[in-house]
Amino acid sequence: MEKILVVDDEKGVCHSFKKVLSKQGYDVITALSGEEALKKLENEMPAIVIMDVMMPGIDGLETLLRLKAMHPNLPVIMMTAYSTSDRAITATKYGAYDYISKPFHNNQMISLVEKAIMAGKMSMPVTFENPPLPPFVKGGLGGIIGERIVGKSLRMLEIYKKIGQVSVTDVTVLLRGETGTGKELIARAIYHHSRRVDKPFLPVNCASIPETLLESELFGHEKGSFTGAESRKIGKFEQCNNGTMFLDEIGDMPLTLQAKLLRVLEDGSFQRLGGNEFINTDVRIIAATNKNLDNMVKKGDLREDLYWRLNVVTIHIPPLRERKEDIKDLVRYFIQKFNRELGKDIKGISPELLNAFEKYNWPGNIRELQNTIQRAMVLCQKDFISVDGCEWLSAVSVSGKAIDIEDMFYSIADAFLKSGDSDIYKKALSSFEHLLIKKTLELTKNNQALAARLLGISRNTLREKMNKVKS
């Protein structure tokens, strides 16, 4: 019979776990604090530990740190009703097998317990000395970087776990996702949880620096290497020695520089522009892109060897439309943020507007949501944000209701199916497109620029489709 240790300061939670897991044939022992759990581990050897993060005295994360020092291969599942990115990342970094948010279904926990026990049985002793973990710090990322990652959806919890896993290593990380999804925040989270946190963090946007200057910015140049080079310049790779460099929009790096970047990734050496001396540097690279790098490799726009050097560990950042359950928390966070910055005291958001936000697809992702909240708060004359008095927000919803695309589609499809038309597919799609454009223009009061933005198409494309509708 496998033994499971459940640690939670609430007796009711411990009792519930004992009741559920005992029925599955497990021997469940409980502890009401981190201190009690550590004492029980001196005499008991459970197959896994299930532990709450928030507990009085020694909390879950500190208990986890001490527990893993005693039993490095013991699987630990952390749980909490207050999921934050920092706790999930730290739990994974400290060696937690998994991290789960309350409330959860019994079947979900039973399945996770089975996997954790199997992982514990299969784990082999570590044969090399593990690097020392950073000291436990209460307060987390929020006080360090000013901005924090917000979201407790399953997609985001998976990202927090991955950040925790990669942050304690020096491997190259590739962040992939649409513009505005928060790739730089993820990069900074990896950096702040890494062993290089006391060294430089240098972000470089490869798309914003002209090709003629990018090489000099990254690798530096010698005096006289080109017209205007009146003195030696130290590039960012030298400035960032022993630190972390965030190469944003890596897909926009010109081919002429890709070979030089590859060499740095391979052996840490490079030459300044116009120089002959090889300079050694130790820089951890985190790269990001919104482009399809696989297609770029096929087209010859990205070196395949560089692609594999960058793609050691990939983290896919989901667009906001795929994590809409996080919108409410993001809105609350941005309202708090801009209350401080703008000297406002906005209490919240109207239910109808929040509903519209949750239905809207946010082509600009979190950046668009942030700008929307900021604009609304600047113009807001009440103590809560509502549709009234804000033209852009009115465009997002009609009287607080977003366009229901699903209803539109089904009504059109139903009409064509009943008509018995022999060419249903093309005609139904055409009718749906016409109606969608018409409704969007009504929604935006014929503001073509805003309508195009809401539809996620260019203004010229919108005009072409409008002409087809008229014809």
Backbone torsions as a table, in degrees:
resi	resn	phi	psi	omega
1	MET	NA	123.2	-179.4
2	GLU	-73.1	138.5	-179.2
3	LYS	-100.0	135.6	179.6
4	ILE	-125.2	132.0	175.7
5	LEU	-101.4	121.8	177.4
6	VAL	-107.4	126.5	-177.0
7	VAL	-121.1	114.8	178.5
8	ASP	-158.7	140.0	-178.0
9	ASP	-76.3	-6.3	176.6
10	GLU	-99.5	120.5	-178.2
11	LYS	-61.5	-35.5	-179.2
12	GLY	-62.3	-38.9	179.0
13	VAL	-66.2	-45.5	179.2
14	CYS	-60.4	-42.4	179.7
15	HIS	-62.9	-42.1	-179.5
16	SER	-62.6	-43.6	178.8
17	PHE	-62.8	-42.3	-178.8
18	LYS	-62.4	-41.2	-178.9
19	LYS	-65.7	-47.5	-176.2
20	VAL	-69.8	-48.3	-174.6
21	LEU	-74.8	-28.0	177.1
22	SER	-64.6	-35.4	178.2
23	LYS	-65.3	-22.0	178.8
24	GLN	-89.7	4.0	176.6
25	GLY	92.8	12.1	-179.8
26	TYR	-94.4	149.6	173.3
27	ASP	-93.3	109.5	-173.0
28	VAL	-103.7	123.7	171.7
29	ILE	-113.1	152.8	-173.3
30	THR	-128.9	158.4	174.9
31	ALA	-143.3	141.6	-176.0
32	LEU	-97.7	3.3	179.9
33	SER	-158.8	164.9	176.8
34	GLY	-63.9	-38.9	-179.8
35	GLU	-62.3	-44.5	-179.8
36	GLU	-65.1	-37.6	-179.7
37	ALA	-63.4	-44.2	-179.1
38	LEU	-64.8	-36.2	177.5
39	LYS	-66.9	-41.4	-179.3
40	LYS	-66.5	-30.3	179.5
41	LEU	-69.1	-16.5	177.2
42	GLU	-70.0	-28.4	-177.2
43	ASN	-113.6	-24.0	-178.3
44	GLU	-108.5	150.1	175.4
45	MET	-129.9	86.4	-178.5
46	PRO	-72.8	161.6	176.0
47	ALA	-73.5	-36.8	176.5
48	ILE	-147.4	165.8	174.1
49	VAL	-122.8	134.3	172.9
50	ILE	-113.7	120.4	-169.5
51	MET	-138.5	138.7	176.5
52	ASP	-76.6	148.7	178.5
53	VAL	-78.9	-46.4	-174.2
54	MET	-92.1	106.3	177.0
55	MET	-141.6	148.3	175.9
56	PRO	-67.7	160.7	-177.9
57	GLY	72.7	-129.5	176.0
58	ILE	-75.7	112.6	-176.3
59	ASP	-77.2	178.8	-172.8
60	GLY	-60.9	-41.3	-177.3
61	LEU	-67.7	-41.5	179.1
62	GLU	-69.4	-37.3	176.1
63	THR	-62.8	-41.5	177.7
64	LEU	-58.9	-44.1	-179.4
65	LEU	-60.4	-43.9	-179.6
66	ARG	-71.4	-38.6	-179.6
67	LEU	-62.7	-44.0	-178.5
68	LYS	-69.1	-25.8	175.2
69	ALA	-68.6	-33.2	179.5
70	MET	-79.4	-43.5	-174.9
71	HIS	-135.5	82.8	-173.3
72	PRO	-58.0	-29.1	-174.0
73	ASN	-99.0	5.2	-179.6
74	LEU	-77.9	119.5	179.2
75	PRO	-68.1	134.1	179.5
76	VAL	-127.3	126.2	175.2
77	ILE	-103.0	122.0	178.5
78	MET	-95.7	145.7	179.2
79	MET	-140.4	150.9	178.7
80	THR	-160.5	153.5	174.3
81	ALA	-91.9	-7.6	-177.3
82	TYR	-122.6	76.9	-174.9
83	SER	-74.7	127.5	171.9
84	THR	-132.1	157.5	-179.4
85	SER	-61.2	-40.4	-175.4
86	ASP	-65.0	-42.0	-179.7
87	ARG	-66.1	-42.9	-179.0
88	ALA	-64.3	-42.7	179.5
89	ILE	-64.0	-47.1	-177.8
90	THR	-64.4	-41.2	179.5
91	ALA	-59.7	-44.1	179.6
92	THR	-67.2	-40.8	180.0
93	LYS	-63.2	-35.9	180.0
94	TYR	-80.5	0.4	172.2
95	GLY	107.0	10.7	177.9
96	ALA	-63.1	141.8	177.7
97	TYR	-69.2	-41.1	179.8
98	ASP	-158.8	170.9	-175.7
99	TYR	-138.8	126.4	-174.6
100	ILE	-132.8	142.4	-177.8
101	SER	-97.3	139.0	172.4
102	LYS	-79.4	149.5	-7.2
103	PRO	-80.4	156.2	177.1
104	PHE	-136.8	158.9	179.7
105	HIS	-78.6	147.4	179.4
106	ASN	-57.9	-41.6	-179.8
107	ASN	-62.4	-35.9	178.0
108	GLN	-63.6	-44.2	-179.3
109	MET	-69.4	-40.6	179.8
110	ILE	-60.8	-43.2	178.5
111	SER	-62.4	-41.9	-179.9
112	LEU	-66.4	-39.3	178.2
113	VAL	-61.7	-44.1	179.7
114	GLU	-60.4	-44.3	179.6
115	LYS	-65.2	-40.0	-178.4
116	ALA	-66.3	-40.7	179.2
117	ILE	-64.4	-42.2	178.1
118	MET	-62.6	-41.7	179.3
119	ALA	-63.4	-38.2	178.5
120	GLY	-64.1	-39.1	179.5
121	LYS	-68.0	-33.9	-175.7
122	MET	-86.3	-14.4	-175.7
123	SER	-69.4	140.3	179.3
124	MET	-104.8	151.5	177.3
125	PRO	-58.6	143.3	178.1
126	VAL	-74.9	129.4	-175.0
127	THR	-103.2	4.6	177.4
128	PHE	-128.7	159.3	-178.2
129	GLU	-74.1	123.7	178.4
130	ASN	-72.9	143.9	176.4
131	PRO	-65.8	148.2	-178.6
132	PRO	-64.0	138.1	177.4
133	LEU	-77.4	149.1	177.2
134	PRO	-65.9	154.9	-179.0
135	PRO	-63.5	151.4	179.4
136	PHE	-69.2	129.8	-178.0
137	VAL	-124.8	119.1	175.7
138	LYS	-80.1	150.1	-179.4
139	GLY	110.6	-42.0	171.3
140	GLY	75.4	-163.6	-172.5
141	LEU	-65.5	-32.5	-172.3
142	GLY	-52.1	-43.8	-178.1
143	GLY	-79.5	-10.8	-176.3
144	ILE	-92.3	-46.2	-170.8
145	ILE	-108.8	-3.9	177.1
146	GLY	80.2	-38.4	175.6
147	GLU	-110.5	150.4	178.0
148	ARG	-137.0	157.8	177.2
149	ILE	-78.4	131.6	-177.2
150	VAL	-117.4	135.4	176.1
151	GLY	142.8	137.6	177.7
152	LYS	-128.6	21.8	174.5
153	SER	-67.9	162.9	179.9
154	LEU	-59.8	-38.0	179.8
155	ARG	-61.2	-41.9	-178.2
156	MET	-73.3	-36.6	177.8
157	LEU	-61.4	-36.9	177.0
158	GLU	-63.8	-38.7	178.5
159	ILE	-66.0	-42.5	179.0
160	TYR	-59.4	-41.4	179.1
161	LYS	-62.0	-42.0	-178.2
162	LYS	-67.8	-38.2	176.6
163	ILE	-59.9	-44.4	178.7
164	GLY	-60.8	-36.5	-179.0
165	GLN	-71.2	-40.9	-174.4
166	VAL	-87.4	-21.1	-172.7
167	SER	-66.0	-30.1	-177.8
168	VAL	-84.6	3.1	176.4
169	THR	-113.1	178.5	176.5
170	ASP	-112.3	18.0	-176.9
171	VAL	-67.7	152.8	175.5
172	THR	-71.9	136.3	-178.3
173	VAL	-120.0	134.8	177.3
174	LEU	-111.6	120.0	178.3
175	LEU	-99.7	123.8	-177.8
176	ARG	-121.3	135.0	179.8
177	GLY	170.0	165.7	-178.7
178	GLU	-66.9	163.9	175.4
179	THR	-61.3	135.9	175.9
180	GLY	87.9	8.3	-178.1
181	THR	-87.9	-9.3	177.0
182	GLY	99.6	33.7	-177.0
183	LYS	-64.7	-37.8	180.0
184	GLU	-67.9	-34.9	176.4
185	LEU	-62.2	-39.7	177.5
186	ILE	-63.9	-42.9	179.0
187	ALA	-60.6	-42.7	180.0
188	ARG	-67.7	-33.9	177.3
189	ALA	-64.5	-42.6	176.6
190	ILE	-59.8	-45.4	-179.5
191	TYR	-62.0	-46.9	-175.4
192	HIS	-70.6	-16.3	176.2
193	HIS	-102.2	6.5	-176.1
194	SER	-96.1	172.9	176.9
195	ARG	-76.5	-7.2	-179.4
196	ARG	-99.4	16.3	-173.2
197	VAL	-62.5	-24.9	179.1
198	ASP	-91.3	7.9	177.5
199	LYS	-111.0	173.3	-174.0
200	PRO	-64.2	149.9	167.6
201	PHE	-121.8	115.3	-175.8
202	LEU	-118.9	112.0	174.3
203	PRO	-85.7	136.9	177.5
204	VAL	-132.1	121.7	176.9
205	ASN	-93.2	107.4	-175.2
206	CYS	-67.3	-20.1	-178.3
207	ALA	-87.1	-22.3	-174.4
208	SER	-90.5	-11.4	-179.1
209	ILE	-103.8	126.0	179.7
210	PRO	-54.4	145.2	-177.2
211	GLU	-54.2	-37.3	-177.5
212	THR	-68.2	-21.0	-178.0
213	LEU	-105.0	-17.3	-172.8
214	LEU	-62.8	-41.1	179.8
215	GLU	-61.3	-43.5	179.1
216	SER	-64.9	-38.9	180.0
217	GLU	-63.6	-42.7	-175.9
218	LEU	-78.8	-45.2	-170.0
219	PHE	-111.3	-7.2	-179.2
220	GLY	79.9	176.6	177.9
221	HIS	-149.1	160.8	176.9
222	GLU	-93.6	157.7	177.3
223	LYS	-59.0	132.5	178.1
224	GLY	79.5	7.1	-177.5
225	SER	-70.5	-22.3	174.4
226	PHE	-158.5	166.9	-178.6
227	THR	-59.1	124.9	-179.3
228	GLY	98.6	-9.5	178.9
229	ALA	-83.0	82.9	-173.1
230	GLU	-85.0	-11.0	177.8
231	SER	-153.9	166.9	177.5
232	ARG	-68.4	140.8	175.8
233	LYS	-121.5	133.1	176.4
234	ILE	-87.7	123.8	-178.2
235	GLY	-81.8	175.2	-174.0
236	LYS	-67.8	-30.0	178.8
237	PHE	-66.4	-32.3	174.7
238	GLU	-75.1	-41.4	-179.8
239	GLN	-62.5	-31.1	-172.4
240	CYS	-96.9	15.4	-177.8
241	ASN	-54.3	130.4	-177.2
242	ASN	72.2	4.0	-179.5
243	GLY	-108.5	-156.4	-176.9
244	THR	-126.2	131.4	177.2
245	MET	-113.3	131.8	177.9
246	PHE	-104.3	107.4	-179.8
247	LEU	-94.5	94.6	-179.3
248	ASP	-81.6	150.8	-178.6
249	GLU	53.2	48.9	-178.0
250	ILE	-62.8	-24.2	179.0
251	GLY	-67.6	-13.2	178.8
252	ASP	-96.5	4.2	178.5
253	MET	-71.6	128.1	-178.4
254	PRO	-64.8	151.6	-179.7
255	LEU	-57.0	-33.9	-177.2
256	THR	-62.3	-24.8	-179.3
257	LEU	-99.0	-14.9	-174.5
258	GLN	-62.6	-37.2	179.3
259	ALA	-65.2	-37.7	-179.4
260	LYS	-69.0	-39.7	177.1
261	LEU	-65.7	-38.8	179.2
262	LEU	-58.9	-41.7	-179.0
263	ARG	-63.8	-40.1	178.8
264	VAL	-62.6	-41.8	-179.7
265	LEU	-66.9	-32.0	-176.7
266	GLU	-79.6	-48.2	-175.6
267	ASP	-132.5	6.1	175.5
268	GLY	71.8	20.5	-179.2
269	SER	-121.3	153.1	177.9
270	PHE	-160.6	170.1	174.8
271	GLN	-119.9	141.9	172.4
272	ARG	-65.8	154.0	176.8
273	LEU	-60.1	123.4	-179.0
274	GLY	84.0	4.0	-178.5
275	GLY	-108.3	163.9	179.1
276	ASN	-112.6	-15.7	-175.7
277	GLU	-82.1	133.8	174.6
278	PHE	-84.8	129.9	-178.7
279	ILE	-111.5	133.9	179.2
280	ASN	-98.2	140.3	179.1
281	THR	-144.5	153.8	178.1
282	ASP	-121.2	96.2	-176.1
283	VAL	-127.3	130.5	174.7
284	ARG	-86.4	129.1	-176.2
285	ILE	-103.2	129.1	167.0
286	ILE	-119.8	119.2	-177.2
287	ALA	-111.9	156.4	-179.9
288	ALA	-143.8	150.8	177.4
289	THR	-158.7	153.5	171.4
290	ASN	-108.2	7.7	-177.5
291	LYS	-98.0	161.7	176.4
292	ASN	-85.4	95.9	-174.8
293	LEU	-67.3	-30.1	179.1
294	ASP	-61.9	-43.5	177.5
295	ASN	-66.9	-36.3	178.9
296	MET	-63.2	-38.0	177.4
297	VAL	-63.5	-44.5	-179.8
298	LYS	-61.9	-36.9	-178.8
299	LYS	-81.8	-9.6	-179.1
300	GLY	86.6	11.2	180.0
301	ASP	-86.4	-12.6	178.0
302	LEU	-137.7	130.8	179.0
303	ARG	-62.8	134.1	-178.8
304	GLU	-66.4	-38.5	-179.6
305	ASP	-65.9	-34.8	176.7
306	LEU	-69.0	-39.5	179.3
307	TYR	-56.8	-45.7	-178.5
308	TRP	-71.4	-28.0	175.8
309	ARG	-70.1	-36.3	179.4
310	LEU	-76.5	-33.2	-169.5
311	ASN	-92.4	45.6	177.9
312	VAL	-71.8	-54.0	172.8
313	VAL	-128.5	128.1	-179.5
314	THR	-112.7	134.3	173.9
315	ILE	-117.7	119.3	178.5
316	HIS	-90.9	121.4	179.5
317	ILE	-93.9	117.9	-175.6
318	PRO	-72.2	147.8	173.0
319	PRO	-67.9	160.4	-176.2
320	LEU	-62.1	-32.0	-179.7
321	ARG	-65.4	-16.0	178.6
322	GLU	-100.1	4.6	176.8
323	ARG	-143.2	48.6	-174.6
324	LYS	-64.6	-19.8	177.4
325	GLU	-65.8	-13.4	178.4
326	ASP	-90.6	-7.8	-174.1
327	ILE	-61.1	-42.8	-179.0
328	LYS	-58.6	-45.3	179.5
329	ASP	-67.1	-37.4	178.4
330	LEU	-65.7	-42.2	178.3
331	VAL	-61.0	-45.4	179.4
332	ARG	-60.5	-42.3	-179.3
333	TYR	-63.8	-45.7	-178.4
334	PHE	-68.2	-34.5	176.4
335	ILE	-63.3	-44.2	177.6
336	GLN	-62.5	-42.5	-178.9
337	LYS	-62.1	-48.9	-176.1
338	PHE	-79.0	-20.7	170.4
339	ASN	-60.4	-42.9	178.7
340	ARG	-67.2	-44.9	-174.8
341	GLU	-73.1	-35.3	-175.2
342	LEU	-99.0	-3.4	-177.8
343	GLY	67.6	32.3	-178.4
344	LYS	-100.3	172.7	175.7
345	ASP	-138.3	56.1	179.0
346	ILE	-74.8	128.2	-175.3
347	LYS	-83.2	-29.3	-176.5
348	GLY	174.0	-152.4	-174.2
349	ILE	-135.3	145.2	-179.3
350	SER	-68.3	145.8	-179.1
351	PRO	-57.8	-38.8	-178.5
352	GLU	-68.0	-33.9	178.6
353	LEU	-73.9	-40.0	176.1
354	LEU	-60.7	-39.7	177.7
355	ASN	-61.7	-41.4	177.7
356	ALA	-64.3	-41.4	177.7
357	PHE	-59.2	-40.8	-176.2
358	GLU	-74.1	-17.6	177.3
359	LYS	-93.2	-24.8	-178.6
360	TYR	-71.9	147.7	-173.8
361	ASN	-90.2	-7.3	174.3
362	TRP	48.5	69.2	178.2
363	PRO	-59.4	-26.4	177.7
364	GLY	-91.2	4.1	176.0
365	ASN	59.6	-145.7	-172.8
366	ILE	-64.8	-33.7	178.9
367	ARG	-61.9	-39.1	178.3
368	GLU	-67.7	-42.1	178.0
369	LEU	-62.1	-43.1	179.2
370	GLN	-61.2	-46.4	-180.0
371	ASN	-64.5	-35.1	179.0
372	THR	-65.0	-45.5	178.9
373	ILE	-64.2	-42.4	-179.6
374	GLN	-62.4	-45.8	179.9
375	ARG	-63.2	-41.5	-179.5
376	ALA	-64.4	-38.3	-178.3
377	MET	-72.5	-33.1	176.6
378	VAL	-63.4	-40.3	-176.0
379	LEU	-89.2	-11.8	-173.2
380	CYS	-69.3	130.9	178.1
381	GLN	-106.8	0.8	-179.6
382	LYS	-111.3	-172.3	176.9
383	ASP	-100.1	13.8	172.9
384	PHE	-149.7	152.6	-179.5
385	ILE	-83.0	132.1	176.9
386	SER	-141.4	174.3	-179.6
387	VAL	-65.9	-36.5	-175.4
388	ASP	-59.3	134.3	172.3
389	GLY	82.0	7.7	178.6
390	CYS	-133.2	110.2	-173.5
391	GLU	-60.3	-44.6	-176.8
392	TRP	-64.5	-44.3	-179.1
393	LEU	-65.6	-34.0	176.0
394	SER	-62.8	-32.9	179.8
395	ALA	-71.9	-28.3	178.9
396	VAL	-69.5	-32.7	-178.0
397	SER	-140.7	151.9	176.1
398	VAL	-103.3	110.4	-176.0
399	SER	52.2	38.7	177.2
400	GLY	84.1	5.2	-178.3
401	LYS	-120.3	125.3	178.3
402	ALA	-78.2	161.6	175.3
403	ILE	-60.9	126.9	177.7
404	ASP	-91.9	91.2	-175.0
405	ILE	-64.0	-37.1	-178.5
406	GLU	-62.4	-44.6	179.1
407	ASP	-63.1	-41.4	178.9
408	MET	-59.2	-45.8	-176.4
409	PHE	-63.4	-47.2	-176.7
410	TYR	-66.4	-35.6	179.4
411	SER	-65.7	-40.1	179.0
412	ILE	-68.8	-46.2	-179.5
413	ALA	-61.4	-39.9	-179.7
414	ASP	-63.1	-40.8	-179.6
415	ALA	-63.8	-42.4	-179.0
416	PHE	-70.4	-36.7	178.7
417	LEU	-64.3	-38.6	179.4
418	LYS	-71.1	-26.8	-177.6
419	SER	-73.4	-22.5	-178.5
420	GLY	73.4	19.7	-179.5
421	ASP	-62.7	142.7	-177.0
422	SER	-82.7	-13.8	-178.2
423	ASP	-121.6	56.5	-172.2
424	ILE	-63.3	-45.2	-169.4
425	TYR	-57.2	-57.6	-176.2
426	LYS	-65.3	-41.6	-176.7
427	LYS	-70.2	-36.7	178.6
428	ALA	-66.8	-43.4	178.4
429	LEU	-63.5	-41.9	179.3
430	SER	-62.7	-43.9	179.7
431	SER	-65.1	-40.4	179.0
432	PHE	-62.8	-43.4	179.3
433	GLU	-63.0	-44.0	178.9
434	HIS	-59.9	-45.6	-178.3
435	LEU	-67.5	-38.4	179.4
436	LEU	-63.2	-43.2	178.2
437	ILE	-64.8	-43.4	180.0
438	LYS	-60.8	-46.6	-178.7
439	LYS	-65.9	-38.0	-179.6
440	THR	-67.5	-39.5	177.3
441	LEU	-66.7	-37.2	175.3
442	GLU	-64.4	-42.1	-179.3
443	LEU	-60.1	-40.8	-176.6
444	THR	-96.2	9.3	-179.4
445	LYS	55.2	44.6	177.5
446	ASN	64.5	23.0	173.1
447	ASN	-80.4	100.1	-172.6
448	GLN	-65.4	-39.3	-179.1
449	ALA	-62.4	-44.0	-179.9
450	LEU	-70.2	-38.7	178.5
451	ALA	-61.8	-43.9	178.7
452	ALA	-61.7	-39.6	179.4
453	ARG	-64.8	-44.2	179.8
454	LEU	-63.9	-34.7	-179.6
455	LEU	-82.2	-14.0	-179.9
456	GLY	76.0	29.3	178.8
457	ILE	-128.8	167.4	178.7
458	SER	-76.3	162.1	-179.9
459	ARG	-65.4	-37.0	178.6
460	ASN	-64.5	-40.9	177.9
461	THR	-63.0	-40.7	178.3
462	LEU	-61.1	-43.8	-179.9
463	ARG	-61.9	-41.2	178.3
464	GLU	-60.9	-42.6	-179.2
465	LYS	-70.9	-32.6	177.6
466	MET	-65.8	-39.3	179.3
467	ASN	-64.8	-36.2	177.8
468	LYS	-66.2	-39.3	179.2
469	VAL	-62.4	-42.5	-179.8
470	LYS	-67.1	-34.6	-178.7
471	SER	-79.3	NA	NA
